[in-house]
Amino acid sequence: MKVNNRTEAAYSFTSTRISWVKKIKAPDKLVQSEEYQEVFYCNYTNLNRKDYDWEKLPKLLQDRFEKQDKVKVNIFGCSDGSDCYTFIINMINMLGKKAKKFFPVLSSDISPDIITESKKGNILLHKNDLDYLQKTNALKYFERNNNKEVQIMRGIEFFPFRVKSELLDKIDFSVKDVRKEVMENDFSDSVFSSATAGALTL
Ligand SMILES: C[S@@+](CC[C@H](N)C(=O)[O-])C[C@H]1O[C@@H](n2cnc3c(N)ncnc32)[C@H](O)[C@@H]1O
């Protein structure tokens, strides 16, 4: 069964990082075929994804939640945390101390394996990511993990990094299924993002 076109198309995006693509046994009631399982937990992602305007988001949220002391930011399908890191970096850069009420970001994914890695702050960064971090003055939040080897995927070099606690502590990673969460919670006074990039389980 073909789940969707975007999942397959992701292979051709040179800016898209593959991280810990993993085949995991999924609950039988959700999965009807072997092929479905192969795309079930693909964790393609990268920093500064182009389908969000990360620089405009902080001001927009500040205005929307001006009267709230604390704001829950829920990022579902977070993979290795790239979206959260991009979000937090921009919030700090644009709002300074006022960004604090949006932290910790509630960041979750259905895949327990990717959450285990994310909690440790393990991340693979390529040249575009590093250029972006340099440009946003955020390279200081990452340190090279020399215990792991450089990986080459689709001709692109990926360097193992570890996220420093200064940034990692601003995220609360957990395993969650967005389909269940939307049925059980009210997100009207919080920020909701479910960027599963076409890989959302049906
Ligand atoms: C292609 S990655 C996208 C990661 C990142 N948000 C981005 O857009 O670059 C899709 C992620 O969604 C997760 N995912 C798929 N179905 C999900 C569900 N029902 N609930 C939560 N996460 C899910 C996958 O495990 C995977 O890490």
The ligand as a Gaussian input file, in Angstrom:
#p B3LYP/6-31G(d) Opt

LIG

0 1
 C        8.707000      13.049000       8.171000
 S        8.920000      13.246000       9.916000
 C        8.697000      14.971000      10.071000
 C        9.451000      15.548000      11.221000
 C        9.373000      17.071000      11.331000
 N        8.159000      17.489000      12.033000
 C        9.424000      17.712000       9.973000
 O        8.367000      18.083000       9.453000
 O       10.522000      17.822000       9.426000
 C        7.341000      12.622000      10.450000
 C        7.328000      12.286000      11.917000
 O        5.979000      12.074000      12.309000
 C        5.948000      10.998000      13.208000
 N        4.571000      10.468000      13.232000
 C        3.938000       9.726000      12.301000
 N        2.691000       9.439000      12.698000
 C        2.504000      10.045000      13.910000
 C        1.421000      10.100000      14.831000
 N        0.273000       9.499000      14.600000
 N        1.585000      10.796000      15.980000
 C        2.773000      11.409000      16.247000
 N        3.846000      11.373000      15.422000
 C        3.718000      10.698000      14.254000
 C        7.008000      10.040000      12.679000
 O        7.463000       9.127000      13.662000
 C        8.088000      11.010000      12.217000
 O        9.069000      11.268000      13.189000

